[in-house]
Amino acid sequence: MAKALDLEEQEQLDQIKHFWKKYGNLISWVLIVILGAYAAWNGYQYWQRDQAAKAAVLFDEVERSASAGDLARVQRSLADIKDKYAGTLFAHQASLLAAKFLSAQGKTAEAQAALNGWLAQRLSPLTVTLPVCVYRRFCWMRALWTMPWLSWPNPWSRL
């Protein structure tokens, strides 16, 4: 048989009921929003991984076609990757690879179109800022090495 609650336990239970009646709806909605945002984030990450995996397959096709010297397959694969997966880094790399291949084949107008397509694609901030950061770090290191009062050998003196 259930034990009867003493007066102190009954007051605590009443406080909890009052708190839940006052803030329970808000707490529930906050948890729903947080869990929904977490689920949406995981869904977006899954979608990005899926897009990158599919783009990698098409990039491999562009790479194999370029190494085999098949002009038609390179153009078709490049068009496919640009149409379906334009926002991925593989599309950028495929454009550069195709432009290099087309230039080597003597198709300069098509190579220029591939490069213009590469420039027109929306680049992620990491794609743009990472080379800039590497270049700045290189410049800083070069400035440090070329300071006359430091005693270590200058590796850029032969350049």
TORKOL-4160 file (C-alpha; in steps of 0.2 Angstrom, whole numbers, padded with zeros to 4 digits, m for minus):
159
<pt num="1" X="0000" Y="0000" Z="0000"/>
<pt num="2" X="0006" Y="0017" Z="m0004"/>
<pt num="3" X="0014" Y="0027" Z="0010"/>
<pt num="4" X="0005" Y="0044" Z="0013"/>
<pt num="5" X="0016" Y="0059" Z="0010"/>
<pt num="6" X="0021" Y="0070" Z="0025"/>
<pt num="7" X="0017" Y="0089" Z="0024"/>
<pt num="8" X="0035" Y="0094" Z="0018"/>
<pt num="9" X="0034" Y="0081" Z="0004"/>
<pt num="10" X="0017" Y="0087" Z="m0001"/>
<pt num="11" X="0023" Y="0105" Z="m0002"/>
<pt num="12" X="0037" Y="0100" Z="m0013"/>
<pt num="13" X="0026" Y="0091" Z="m0024"/>
<pt num="14" X="0014" Y="0106" Z="m0025"/>
<pt num="15" X="0029" Y="0117" Z="m0030"/>
<pt num="16" X="0034" Y="0105" Z="m0044"/>
<pt num="17" X="0016" Y="0105" Z="m0050"/>
<pt num="18" X="0015" Y="0124" Z="m0050"/>
<pt num="19" X="0032" Y="0126" Z="m0058"/>
<pt num="20" X="0027" Y="0113" Z="m0072"/>
<pt num="21" X="0010" Y="0121" Z="m0074"/>
<pt num="22" X="0018" Y="0138" Z="m0076"/>
<pt num="23" X="0034" Y="0134" Z="m0087"/>
<pt num="24" X="0030" Y="0116" Z="m0094"/>
<pt num="25" X="0023" Y="0122" Z="m0110"/>
<pt num="26" X="0039" Y="0134" Z="m0113"/>
<pt num="27" X="0051" Y="0120" Z="m0108"/>
<pt num="28" X="0042" Y="0108" Z="m0120"/>
<pt num="29" X="0043" Y="0120" Z="m0135"/>
<pt num="30" X="0061" Y="0124" Z="m0131"/>
<pt num="31" X="0066" Y="0106" Z="m0131"/>
<pt num="32" X="0056" Y="0103" Z="m0147"/>
<pt num="33" X="0065" Y="0117" Z="m0156"/>
<pt num="34" X="0082" Y="0112" Z="m0150"/>
<pt num="35" X="0080" Y="0093" Z="m0155"/>
<pt num="36" X="0072" Y="0099" Z="m0171"/>
<pt num="37" X="0087" Y="0110" Z="m0175"/>
<pt num="38" X="0099" Y="0095" Z="m0170"/>
<pt num="39" X="0089" Y="0084" Z="m0182"/>
<pt num="40" X="0089" Y="0097" Z="m0196"/>
<pt num="41" X="0108" Y="0099" Z="m0194"/>
<pt num="42" X="0111" Y="0080" Z="m0195"/>
<pt num="43" X="0100" Y="0079" Z="m0210"/>
<pt num="44" X="0110" Y="0093" Z="m0218"/>
<pt num="45" X="0126" Y="0085" Z="m0214"/>
<pt num="46" X="0120" Y="0068" Z="m0221"/>
<pt num="47" X="0114" Y="0077" Z="m0237"/>
<pt num="48" X="0131" Y="0086" Z="m0239"/>
<pt num="49" X="0141" Y="0069" Z="m0237"/>
<pt num="50" X="0129" Y="0061" Z="m0250"/>
<pt num="51" X="0132" Y="0075" Z="m0262"/>
<pt num="52" X="0151" Y="0075" Z="m0260"/>
<pt num="53" X="0151" Y="0056" Z="m0262"/>
<pt num="54" X="0141" Y="0057" Z="m0278"/>
<pt num="55" X="0152" Y="0071" Z="m0285"/>
<pt num="56" X="0167" Y="0061" Z="m0281"/>
<pt num="57" X="0161" Y="0047" Z="m0292"/>
<pt num="58" X="0159" Y="0060" Z="m0306"/>
<pt num="59" X="0176" Y="0068" Z="m0303"/>
<pt num="60" X="0184" Y="0051" Z="m0304"/>
<pt num="61" X="0175" Y="0049" Z="m0321"/>
<pt num="62" X="0182" Y="0066" Z="m0327"/>
<pt num="63" X="0200" Y="0061" Z="m0321"/>
<pt num="64" X="0199" Y="0044" Z="m0329"/>
<pt num="65" X="0193" Y="0052" Z="m0345"/>
<pt num="66" X="0206" Y="0065" Z="m0345"/>
<pt num="67" X="0220" Y="0053" Z="m0342"/>
<pt num="68" X="0213" Y="0042" Z="m0356"/>
<pt num="69" X="0212" Y="0057" Z="m0368"/>
<pt num="70" X="0193" Y="0055" Z="m0371"/>
<pt num="71" X="0187" Y="0072" Z="m0375"/>
<pt num="72" X="0169" Y="0068" Z="m0377"/>
<pt num="73" X="0168" Y="0059" Z="m0360"/>
<pt num="74" X="0177" Y="0074" Z="m0351"/>
<pt num="75" X="0165" Y="0086" Z="m0358"/>
<pt num="76" X="0150" Y="0075" Z="m0354"/>
<pt num="77" X="0156" Y="0071" Z="m0336"/>
<pt num="78" X="0160" Y="0090" Z="m0333"/>
<pt num="79" X="0143" Y="0095" Z="m0339"/>
<pt num="80" X="0135" Y="0082" Z="m0327"/>
<pt num="81" X="0145" Y="0087" Z="m0312"/>
<pt num="82" X="0141" Y="0105" Z="m0315"/>
<pt num="83" X="0123" Y="0102" Z="m0317"/>
<pt num="84" X="0120" Y="0091" Z="m0302"/>
<pt num="85" X="0134" Y="0095" Z="m0290"/>
<pt num="86" X="0139" Y="0113" Z="m0293"/>
<pt num="87" X="0141" Y="0118" Z="m0275"/>
<pt num="88" X="0154" Y="0104" Z="m0271"/>
<pt num="89" X="0173" Y="0106" Z="m0271"/>
<pt num="90" X="0174" Y="0091" Z="m0283"/>
<pt num="91" X="0164" Y="0102" Z="m0296"/>
<pt num="92" X="0178" Y="0115" Z="m0294"/>
<pt num="93" X="0192" Y="0103" Z="m0296"/>
<pt num="94" X="0184" Y="0095" Z="m0311"/>
<pt num="95" X="0182" Y="0112" Z="m0319"/>
<pt num="96" X="0200" Y="0115" Z="m0317"/>
<pt num="97" X="0205" Y="0098" Z="m0322"/>
<pt num="98" X="0194" Y="0099" Z="m0338"/>
<pt num="99" X="0201" Y="0116" Z="m0342"/>
<pt num="100" X="0219" Y="0110" Z="m0341"/>
<pt num="101" X="0215" Y="0095" Z="m0352"/>
<pt num="102" X="0205" Y="0105" Z="m0364"/>
<pt num="103" X="0219" Y="0118" Z="m0365"/>
<pt num="104" X="0232" Y="0103" Z="m0368"/>
<pt num="105" X="0220" Y="0097" Z="m0382"/>
<pt num="106" X="0221" Y="0114" Z="m0391"/>
<pt num="107" X="0202" Y="0118" Z="m0386"/>
<pt num="108" X="0206" Y="0135" Z="m0379"/>
<pt num="109" X="0189" Y="0142" Z="m0380"/>
<pt num="110" X="0181" Y="0127" Z="m0371"/>
<pt num="111" X="0195" Y="0128" Z="m0358"/>
<pt num="112" X="0191" Y="0146" Z="m0355"/>
<pt num="113" X="0173" Y="0142" Z="m0354"/>
<pt num="114" X="0177" Y="0129" Z="m0341"/>
<pt num="115" X="0187" Y="0141" Z="m0331"/>
<pt num="116" X="0173" Y="0155" Z="m0332"/>
<pt num="117" X="0161" Y="0142" Z="m0326"/>
<pt num="118" X="0173" Y="0138" Z="m0312"/>
<pt num="119" X="0174" Y="0156" Z="m0307"/>
<pt num="120" X="0155" Y="0158" Z="m0309"/>
<pt num="121" X="0152" Y="0144" Z="m0297"/>
<pt num="122" X="0148" Y="0149" Z="m0279"/>
<pt num="123" X="0164" Y="0146" Z="m0269"/>
<pt num="124" X="0163" Y="0142" Z="m0250"/>
<pt num="125" X="0172" Y="0153" Z="m0238"/>
<pt num="126" X="0185" Y="0140" Z="m0234"/>
<pt num="127" X="0189" Y="0138" Z="m0253"/>
<pt num="128" X="0193" Y="0157" Z="m0254"/>
<pt num="129" X="0201" Y="0160" Z="m0237"/>
<pt num="130" X="0212" Y="0145" Z="m0235"/>
<pt num="131" X="0224" Y="0149" Z="m0249"/>
<pt num="132" X="0224" Y="0167" Z="m0243"/>
<pt num="133" X="0229" Y="0162" Z="m0226"/>
<pt num="134" X="0243" Y="0150" Z="m0232"/>
<pt num="135" X="0250" Y="0164" Z="m0243"/>
<pt num="136" X="0249" Y="0177" Z="m0228"/>
<pt num="137" X="0258" Y="0164" Z="m0217"/>
<pt num="138" X="0271" Y="0161" Z="m0231"/>
<pt num="139" X="0274" Y="0180" Z="m0232"/>
<pt num="140" X="0276" Y="0182" Z="m0213"/>
<pt num="141" X="0288" Y="0167" Z="m0212"/>
<pt num="142" X="0298" Y="0174" Z="m0227"/>
<pt num="143" X="0299" Y="0192" Z="m0219"/>
<pt num="144" X="0304" Y="0183" Z="m0203"/>
<pt num="145" X="0318" Y="0174" Z="m0212"/>
<pt num="146" X="0324" Y="0189" Z="m0221"/>
<pt num="147" X="0327" Y="0200" Z="m0206"/>
<pt num="148" X="0345" Y="0205" Z="m0206"/>
<pt num="149" X="0348" Y="0204" Z="m0187"/>
<pt num="150" X="0343" Y="0186" Z="m0186"/>
<pt num="151" X="0357" Y="0173" Z="m0187"/>
<pt num="152" X="0349" Y="0158" Z="m0196"/>
<pt num="153" X="0352" Y="0154" Z="m0214"/>
<pt num="154" X="0340" Y="0162" Z="m0226"/>
<pt num="155" X="0332" Y="0148" Z="m0237"/>
<pt num="156" X="0326" Y="0161" Z="m0249"/>
<pt num="157" X="0343" Y="0168" Z="m0253"/>
<pt num="158" X="0344" Y="0156" Z="m0268"/>
<pt num="159" X="0328" Y="0162" Z="m0276"/>
